[in-house]
């Protein structure tokens, strides 16, 4: 066996190879954990290496388990080479960082493969498969070498270290990129920057970052670097230009001690025009006034339209201020985006009361005596995005208060509730949401299974899937009231045995809670579905969520 082994893999991040990867010169790496994968097939290679390492240590704990380390090493090396070769080929499609280093090796390989291409014969066969007496067809592609190209083929295998038993994998990947290579396209270079991304992409990126990564992202500036305020300076003379920077500046950073922050609040700045504000609290202490001080910033920022509040510590809960404090938060009159993370459940009633104080649209009551201008009516948007998340369960009575505070909110388009109590009546909750927010376009529901936030570990793909009380189809009738809904996400865990098209069909049809059917019941269901004609298709299109996923309805569902 070679010197390297699964037990002593070097820990370094993955890169894109500039030369065709070979089994002999490959170096298998154990990449550090990352929540955002930036390379092609980086996730697949990382999961492959982590699984092999985990299997190795399981062998150390249980000697009864048969484990051939040399065989496992050869298998790991072969599969790592496969993923790196795919990355080497597919990176040619665009956004290449090291073009001068890469293109020479790529052209050398592709020019040689171009000579072998005419000797590869591609055949597509239609395979048939029967699942629950339902006949399915799918294409199966195979490749073989023509007799006159045997010498060229063997030369290609030898020169590029291709496994003769699995050559079709490399040939298939190479043929896909070969078509693009023949077009002689110019390379695409990465020009998209972080500020160019959309707001929802920013939220997804920030939600997956740890504290150190968020600190690194916070270093991105606008056209000019912001001017941090020092700890020793005369606050009043320097404060106005910082809060009213030139138009070329995109942001202002205040690095203030606690005593300077108190001075800032006492000066009361009615001219503050901050539109986007993120308040991140330190770990609260018992009877600590300092830990609640950042809330007072909202009293001097009446024009905040995008507000996010979170807690730096993941072991504590955020405390919402009392009535005499939040009643002065005038930004509720213009607030459009609101995100609250890790709020203590006892503070949810106060948050709901604050949300209930939102004004209606100008002249919304139809009173002709009001004299709002057309510009005021056009500028009023109301709350369009609302998200509240908690790593443990939120009591159901508090969740009901939040939904009640959103009653008659036609402007709300996006709603996220993370921390639902599984034992509560989620059917009733969804119906309340449809009554309070009838124009929702996107809805995300995340349920928790325990009250310990640290046990809810996030996976690379998002939230941990949990077993909900009822089958997925039982929730469809309640969702039928959301006529404008296009995007629905939840952390519903599918049972392995139910990973068939029947689960989606039950969800769309809105069946009632049922026990898992046997084969005879599935057969009757299949016959009833086949017997339905065009009239049933019309009924399903008219239903709120009854849109077939094969039609271009624009709706999506993630589990």
SULNOR-V373861 format. One record per backbone hydrogen bond with DSSP energy under -1.0 kcal/mol. CO is the residue of the C=O (numbers start at 0). NH is the residue of the N-H. E is the energy in kcal/mol with one decimal. If there is no record, write none. Layout:
CO&NH&E, CO&NH&E
//
This chain:
4&7&-1.1, 9&11&-1.0, 9&29&-2.9, 38&41&-1.5, 40&44&-1.9, 41&45&-2.4, 42&46&-2.7, 43&47&-1.9, 44&48&-2.2, 45&49&-2.6, 46&50&-2.2, 47&51&-1.8, 48&52&-2.4, 49&53&-2.4, 50&54&-2.2, 51&55&-1.9, 52&56&-1.9, 53&57&-1.8, 54&58&-1.6, 55&59&-1.2, 56&60&-1.5, 57&61&-1.9, 61&64&-1.2, 67&71&-2.6, 68&72&-2.2, 69&73&-2.0, 70&74&-2.2, 71&75&-2.5, 72&76&-2.5, 73&77&-2.2, 74&78&-2.1, 75&79&-2.5, 76&80&-2.2, 77&81&-1.6, 78&82&-2.0, 79&83&-2.3, 80&84&-2.3, 81&85&-1.9, 82&86&-2.0, 83&87&-2.5, 84&88&-2.1, 85&89&-3.0, 86&90&-1.6, 88&91&-1.3, 89&92&-1.8, 90&93&-1.3, 97&101&-2.0, 98&102&-2.8, 101&105&-2.2, 102&106&-2.7, 103&107&-1.8, 104&108&-1.9, 105&109&-2.8, 106&110&-2.2, 107&111&-1.3, 108&112&-2.5, 109&113&-1.8, 112&116&-1.7, 115&118&-1.6, 116&119&-1.8, 118&145&-2.6, 120&143&-1.8, 122&141&-2.9, 124&139&-3.1, 126&137&-2.1, 128&135&-3.2, 130&133&-1.8, 133&130&-2.3, 135&128&-3.2, 137&126&-2.8, 139&124&-3.0, 141&122&-2.9, 143&120&-3.2, 145&148&-1.7, 146&149&-1.3, 148&152&-2.2, 149&153&-2.3, 150&154&-2.1, 151&155&-2.1, 152&156&-2.2, 153&157&-2.2, 154&158&-2.5, 155&159&-1.8, 156&161&-2.2, 165&168&-1.1, 166&170&-2.4, 167&171&-2.5, 168&172&-2.0, 169&173&-2.2, 170&174&-2.3, 171&175&-1.4, 172&176&-1.3, 173&177&-2.1, 174&178&-1.4, 176&180&-2.3, 177&181&-1.9, 180&183&-1.4, 187&94&-1.1, 187&95&-1.7, 192&195&-1.3, 193&196&-1.6, 197&201&-2.1, 198&202&-2.3, 199&203&-1.8, 200&204&-2.3, 201&205&-3.0, 202&206&-2.1, 205&208&-1.0, 209&213&-2.3, 210&214&-2.1, 211&215&-1.9, 212&216&-2.3, 213&217&-1.8, 215&218&-1.1, 216&219&-1.6, 233&237&-1.2, 234&238&-1.7, 238&242&-1.9, 239&243&-1.4, 245&248&-1.6, 256&260&-2.0, 257&261&-1.8, 258&262&-1.6, 259&263&-2.2, 260&264&-2.1, 261&265&-2.1, 262&266&-1.6, 268&271&-1.4, 274&304&-2.5, 274&305&-2.4, 276&307&-2.0, 278&309&-2.3, 280&311&-3.4, 284&287&-1.6, 291&294&-1.4, 292&295&-2.2, 293&296&-1.4, 294&297&-1.5, 295&298&-1.3, 296&299&-1.3, 304&335&-2.3, 304&336&-2.9, 305&276&-2.9, 306&338&-2.1, 307&278&-2.7, 308&340&-2.3, 309&280&-2.4, 317&343&-3.6, 321&324&-1.4, 321&325&-2.3, 322&326&-2.1, 324&327&-1.6, 325&328&-1.7, 327&329&-1.6, 328&331&-1.2, 329&332&-1.9, 330&333&-1.4, 330&334&-1.4, 335&383&-2.2, 335&384&-2.5, 336&306&-2.6, 337&386&-2.2, 338&308&-2.8, 339&388&-2.2, 341&317&-3.9, 343&346&-2.2, 344&347&-1.5, 346&350&-2.1, 347&351&-2.9, 348&352&-2.2, 349&353&-2.1, 350&354&-2.3, 351&355&-2.0, 354&357&-1.5, 360&363&-2.3, 362&365&-1.4, 366&369&-1.3, 372&376&-1.8, 373&377&-2.2, 374&378&-2.0, 375&379&-1.0, 383&412&-2.4, 383&413&-2.3, 384&337&-1.8, 385&415&-2.1, 386&339&-2.6, 387&417&-2.5, 388&341&-2.6, 394&398&-1.6, 395&399&-2.1, 396&400&-1.3, 397&401&-1.8, 398&402&-2.0, 399&403&-2.3, 400&404&-1.9, 403&406&-1.5, 408&411&-1.2, 412&440&-2.8, 412&441&-2.4, 413&385&-2.1, 414&443&-2.2, 415&387&-2.0, 416&445&-2.6, 417&389&-1.2, 418&393&-3.3, 419&447&-2.5, 420&423&-1.4, 423&425&-1.5, 424&428&-1.7, 425&429&-2.5, 426&430&-2.0, 427&431&-2.4, 428&432&-2.1, 429&433&-2.2, 430&434&-1.7, 431&435&-2.6, 432&436&-3.1, 435&408&-2.2, 436&439&-1.2, 440&485&-3.0, 440&486&-2.3, 441&414&-1.9, 442&488&-2.4, 443&416&-2.6, 445&418&-3.1, 445&419&-2.4, 451&454&-1.1, 452&455&-1.3, 454&456&-1.6, 458&461&-1.2, 461&458&-2.0, 465&492&-2.1, 470&473&-1.4, 471&474&-1.5, 474&478&-1.5, 478&481&-1.6, 480&482&-1.4, 481&484&-1.1, 485&555&-2.7, 486&442&-2.4, 487&557&-1.7, 488&444&-2.4, 490&465&-2.6, 494&497&-2.0, 495&498&-1.2, 497&499&-2.5, 499&502&-1.2, 500&504&-2.1, 501&505&-2.8, 502&506&-2.0, 503&507&-2.4, 504&508&-2.1, 505&509&-1.4, 505&510&-1.4, 517&521&-2.3, 518&522&-2.1, 519&523&-2.1, 520&524&-2.3, 521&525&-2.6, 522&526&-2.3, 523&527&-2.3, 524&528&-2.2, 525&529&-2.4, 526&530&-1.8, 532&536&-1.2, 533&537&-2.0, 534&538&-2.2, 535&539&-2.4, 536&540&-1.9, 537&541&-1.7, 538&542&-1.1, 544&546&-1.5, 547&550&-1.6, 550&552&-2.2, 555&487&-1.9, 557&489&-1.3
//
